[in-house]
Amino acid sequence: MAGGLVAVLVALGTIGAVTEDEKPATVADTAPAPPSTTTMTVTAPATTTEKALPVATPVAQVTAAPGANAAMTKLNALAVKGRAPKTGYDRGLFGEAWTDAVSVEGGRNGCDTRNDILRRDLTQIVFKAGSQGCAVQTGVLADPYTGTSIDFLRGQDTSSAVQIDHVVALSDAWQKGAQQLSPAKRIDFANDPRNLQATDGPTNQQKSDGDAATWLPPSKSYRCTYVARQVDVKSAYQLWVTQAEKDAIASVLSSCGATMPETPVIAETETATPIPRTSTPAPVRPANTPPPAPAYTPPPEPVYTPPAVVDAPVSYANCSAVRAAGAAPIYAGQPGYSSKLDRDGDGVACET
C-alpha cells in the first residue's frame, strides 16, 4: 500500500508541472487587472515616458524698427509683377499633405509636418501613447492670429479647432512664381516651418488663399511678424509680389518703425522718361579727295517797287484856265495824273 500511495503522489506532482502559458484560464485569470504604472502613462506627458523629438525653431517676432527694416529691405528686393492665372493649380502639385519626406527643417525626423508644428506652437502637450513623442493628443494654443487661447483635443470632430495655416498660401504662391519651382522644391515649400502656423480653424478658413493686400490677422499686434514671415518665405523661394501686396506689407512694416523708401521727385520741367539721343557720325572723307564744291544758290529775284506818287500842293482850276496860262494838262494814264487834279472828271488833270 505504501508503494501504491507514493506512485499516486508522483503522478499528481507530474500533473501540477503544467506551464503557465498552457494553464486553462479561470474566473480569476479573466477578471480585469488593476491599473499598473505602465497603463497610467497614457495620459501623462510623453516627455516623461518617451524620447522627445527636436522642436522646430520658434518664430522670430517682429515688433520694432530693426526687424521691420530688415523685412523692408527684403521686400524691396522682391520682384513686382501681376498675378499669374490660377490655371492648372492643384494641391497635389505641392506633394502629399504633411509628408515627412522633405529637405527643410523637421524633415525625415520620424514625425509628420502637422505634428511638428503642433509640437512647436502648442504648450501643455500630452502625446499619444506609442507615437514616440510625435502625435499630439492634447495641448493649448496661444493663437497669434486672434490673440485667443484654444484647447486642442485630437479627434475626428475636434482636431479641426486648431489648423495649420500656410502663411503664404499655396494657391497664392502658384500664381506668383511657384509654377516654375521643381516638384521637390514645391513639396519643401508646403512643409517648411517658416511658412506654417497653428491657428484658429475658422480664422484659417476665412483667410483662404488671400495675400497681404486682401487679408491680415485680426490681432494687429502680430501683423508685423506675419508680413515679415511672408517676405522671408517669398524671398527664400524667389516668388514675387503684386504692387498692391507690396504696398500693404510696407504699410504694416512702417507701423512697426520701418523706414519707408523715398519716392524720387521728378521736376516738372524734366521728362520723366528720358528720350534716347543718337548722334550720326560725320562721314569720313577719303584721303586726297577735294572737298565738294558748295552748292549754287541763285540770288534772290528783285522785287519791283512802283514809284511813289507825291501830290504837290496845287490850286485847282478848270483846264481851260490852265492851258491859257501855258501849263500842260496831264491825261489819265500818264505819270503824275491824279484824280484829285481832275476836278471835272473828264480824264484830264490840270495844275497851276
Secondary structure, 3 states (H helix, E strand, C coil): CHHHHHHHHHHHHHHCCCCCCCCCCCHHHHCCCCCCHHHHHHHCCHHHCCCCCCCCCCCCCCCCHHHHHHHHHHHHHCCECCCCCCCCCCHHHHCCCCCCCCCCCCCCCCCCHHHHHHHHHEEEEEECCCCCCCCEEEEEEEECCCCEEEEEECCCCCHHHEEEEECCCHHHHHCCCHHHCCHHHHHHHHHCHHHEEEEEHHHHHHHCCCCCCCCCCCCHHHHHHHHHHHHHHHHHCCCCECHHHHHHHHHHHHCCCCCCCCCCCCCCCCCCCCCCCCCCCCCCCCCCCCCCCCCCCCCCCCCCCCCCCCCCCCCCCCHHHHHHCCCCCEECCCCCCCCCCCCCCCCEECCC
